[in-house]
Amino acid sequence: MHCWKSYNVNKKYEFHRLFIISSFITLLVFVFAYVLMQSIAVNPLSDNNFILFSCIFILLYPLHKLFHIIPLMKYRKHLKFEIEFYFYILPIIHTTMRTMTSKRRFATSLFFPFTINILLVLAMFLFPEYVHYLTILLAYHVGLCSIDIIYAKVLLSSPKGALIEENEDGYEILIKE
């Protein structure tokens, strides 16, 4: 096996640039989704359940990380977790797999959290009186998913049958000779 490409996300983008990109995408999605849903919805908005909204907002990031792990449960013994704090209060959970995995399983792991977006959009139509809360949650989660898209950009252009090996900063795409 040899390395087809090494993709170091932290070196290429750095945390602050990823944070700005994610924040910008979050803002754009919120504006677009809120305006769209306000033009569709006819029910008045309700401010009930703010505490529930706050709890879901706080738990959305760990839930997002959990959805990354679900497709990798077969390799749970090889998963490594680290928590790093940015800006003194922002916990970032790093999960690294200490063994090689197939390109398909790694891609599934990257895209599996997008199912949360589908659930949030469905909830917007089921509970139109809480569309303002749900658009905030959707925008926040799409911002989280934008980093996954950056990871997947190189992965999807790799050859079929490639194996992925994660390291501290990114991943290496290995192919058979």
Buried (B, 14 or more C-beta within 10 A) or exposed (E): EEEBBBBEBEEEBEBEEBBEBBEEBBEEBBEEBBEEBBEEBEEEEBEEBEEEBEEBBEEBBEBBBBBBBEBBEEBEEBBEEEEEEEEEEEEEBEBBBEEBBEBEBBBBBBBBBBEBBEEBBEBBEEBBBBBBBBBBBBBBBBBBBBBBBBBBEBBEEBEEEBBBBBEEEBBBBBBEE
